[in-house]
């Protein structure tokens, strides 16, 4: 085992700890979102997707509720949107 200077070991540990706290926070956000969207029909689940949610991307929302993200162009909105399907 290499002997690293203590400041490098502390810095590495702090970086790892910060990343783990970030992941915990993200999982909490996803869990709360999932709790309110879990027991719904496919159509209801599609309607629950929040394309503008800054904390959970659409593809992840689809994964969490068991839908597959499919990119399509929404002509009336003139932008690329994602609709989830089974």
C-alpha positions as CSV (number, residue, x, y, z in Angstrom):
1,X,0.0,0.0,0.0
2,X,1.3,3.4,-0.9
3,X,1.9,6.1,1.7
4,X,-0.1,9.1,0.5
5,X,0.3,12.4,2.3
6,X,-2.6,12.9,4.8
7,X,-4.0,15.9,3.0
8,X,-4.6,13.8,-0.2
9,X,-6.3,11.0,1.8
10,X,-8.5,13.6,3.5
11,X,-9.3,15.3,0.2
12,X,-10.2,12.0,-1.5
13,X,-12.4,11.0,1.5
14,X,-14.2,14.4,1.4
15,X,-14.8,14.1,-2.4
16,X,-16.2,10.6,-1.9
17,X,-18.4,11.8,0.9
18,X,-19.7,14.7,-1.1
19,X,-20.6,12.4,-4.0
20,X,-22.3,9.9,-1.7
21,X,-24.4,12.7,-0.1
22,X,-25.3,14.0,-3.6
23,X,-26.5,10.5,-4.6
24,X,-28.5,10.2,-1.4
25,X,-30.2,13.5,-2.1
26,X,-31.0,12.4,-5.7
27,X,-32.4,9.1,-4.5
28,X,-34.6,10.9,-1.9
29,X,-36.0,13.2,-4.7
30,X,-36.7,10.2,-6.9
31,X,-38.3,8.3,-4.1
32,X,-40.7,11.1,-3.3
33,X,-41.6,11.5,-7.0
34,X,-42.1,7.7,-7.3
35,X,-44.4,7.6,-4.2
36,X,-46.8,9.9,-5.9
37,X,-46.7,8.3,-9.3
38,X,-46.4,4.5,-8.7
39,X,-49.9,3.1,-8.6
40,X,-51.3,4.4,-11.9
41,X,-52.4,3.0,-15.3
42,X,-50.0,3.5,-18.2
43,X,-52.1,6.4,-19.5
44,X,-52.0,8.1,-16.1
45,X,-48.2,7.4,-15.8
46,X,-47.7,9.1,-19.2
47,X,-49.6,12.1,-18.0
48,X,-47.5,12.3,-14.8
49,X,-44.2,12.7,-16.6
50,X,-42.8,16.2,-15.8
51,X,-40.6,17.3,-18.8
52,X,-39.6,20.4,-17.0
53,X,-38.6,18.8,-13.7
54,X,-35.0,20.0,-13.1
55,X,-34.2,17.3,-10.6
56,X,-35.3,14.1,-12.4
57,X,-34.7,13.9,-16.2
58,X,-37.6,12.5,-18.3
59,X,-35.7,9.3,-19.1
60,X,-35.2,8.6,-15.4
61,X,-38.9,9.3,-14.6
62,X,-39.8,6.7,-17.2
63,X,-37.4,4.2,-15.7
64,X,-38.8,4.8,-12.2
65,X,-42.4,4.1,-13.2
66,X,-41.6,1.3,-15.6
67,X,-42.0,3.0,-19.0
68,X,-39.6,3.1,-21.9
69,X,-38.6,6.6,-23.1
70,X,-39.3,7.2,-26.8
71,X,-38.1,10.4,-28.4
72,X,-40.6,12.0,-30.8
73,X,-41.1,15.4,-32.3
74,X,-44.1,17.2,-31.1
75,X,-45.2,19.4,-34.1
76,X,-47.6,21.6,-32.2
77,X,-44.9,22.5,-29.6
78,X,-42.2,22.7,-32.3
79,X,-39.6,21.0,-30.1
80,X,-38.4,17.5,-29.4
81,X,-40.3,15.9,-26.5
82,X,-40.2,12.5,-25.0
83,X,-43.2,10.3,-24.5
84,X,-43.0,7.1,-22.6
85,X,-44.5,3.8,-23.5
86,X,-44.5,0.2,-22.4
